[in-house]
Amino acid sequence: MGYSVKIIAVKSKLSSTTDNSIQYAYEGVEYAIAAGADVISMSWGGGGYFAISQLLFDEAHSKGIVLVAAAGNDNESDPNYPAAYNHVISVAASD
């Protein structure tokens, strides 16, 4: 945290859903971009590559937004999205 920092909470899941999916994750990123976020932290991941999602991150990057996402920490060589998209800083844990 820093001086004059503001946090935008973005809900990306329906409350009534009992599974672990985040149905509106990319819509949440769109909302954060439109709201003027400087940093977007995405501590979720899964699924494959979609060109339309890359365009979303290209837009955020063009606006100077820092994008950060969870690497997955599953000890796999397959890309984990959104961390594997261009312009996204991938963050992992280690022992």
C-alpha positions in Angstrom: 0.0 0.0 0.0 1.0 3.6 -0.5 0.0 7.1 0.1 -3.4 7.9 -1.5 -3.8 4.4 -2.9 -7.4 3.3 -3.8 -8.6 -0.2 -4.3 -11.4 -1.2 -6.7 -13.1 -4.4 -5.8 -14.4 -6.2 -8.9 -16.8 -9.1 -8.4 -16.4 -11.6 -11.2 -18.6 -14.5 -10.0 -22.3 -14.9 -9.2 -22.9 -15.4 -5.5 -25.4 -18.2 -6.2 -22.8 -20.4 -8.0 -21.3 -23.2 -5.9 -18.5 -24.2 -8.2 -15.0 -22.6 -8.3 -15.3 -21.0 -11.7 -15.2 -17.3 -12.2 -17.7 -16.8 -15.0 -17.1 -13.1 -15.5 -13.3 -12.8 -15.0 -12.5 -11.1 -18.3 -15.5 -8.9 -18.0 -14.1 -7.9 -14.6 -10.8 -6.9 -16.3 -12.8 -4.9 -18.8 -14.6 -3.1 -16.0 -11.3 -2.3 -14.2 -9.8 -0.9 -17.4 -12.9 1.3 -17.9 -12.8 2.4 -14.3 -9.2 3.7 -14.7 -7.3 1.1 -12.8 -3.5 1.5 -12.8 -2.8 -2.1 -11.7 -5.0 -5.2 -12.3 -4.2 -8.2 -10.1 -5.7 -11.5 -11.3 -5.1 -14.3 -8.7 -7.0 -16.8 -10.9 -6.1 -18.9 -13.9 -7.1 -21.7 -16.1 -8.4 -22.3 -19.6 -6.7 -21.8 -22.9 -5.6 -18.9 -25.2 -8.2 -16.7 -26.8 -7.3 -14.0 -29.2 -10.1 -11.7 -27.9 -8.6 -12.0 -24.4 -5.2 -11.0 -25.8 -6.8 -7.9 -27.3 -8.2 -7.0 -23.9 -4.7 -7.1 -22.4 -3.2 -5.2 -25.3 -5.7 -2.5 -24.6 -4.9 -2.4 -20.9 -1.1 -2.3 -21.7 -1.7 0.6 -24.2 -3.3 2.6 -21.4 -0.3 2.0 -19.1 -2.0 -0.5 -16.8 0.2 -3.0 -15.1 -1.3 -6.5 -15.3 -0.3 -9.3 -12.9 -1.6 -12.9 -12.8 -1.1 -16.1 -10.9 1.3 -18.6 -12.7 -0.6 -21.6 -11.5 2.0 -23.3 -9.4 1.1 -26.7 -10.8 4.6 -27.7 -11.9 3.4 -28.0 -15.6 5.0 -26.8 -18.8 1.7 -25.8 -20.4 0.9 -22.1 -20.4 -1.5 -20.9 -17.8 -3.8 -18.0 -18.7 -4.2 -15.2 -18.1 -0.6 -15.3 -16.9 0.7 -16.4 -20.3 -0.8 -13.6 -22.3 1.5 -10.8 -23.6 1.9 -7.8 -21.2 0.9 -9.8 -18.1 3.5 -10.3 -15.3 3.3 -13.9 -14.2 3.8 -14.5 -10.4 4.6 -17.9 -8.9 5.3 -19.3 -5.5 8.3 -21.4 -4.5 9.3 -23.6 -1.6 
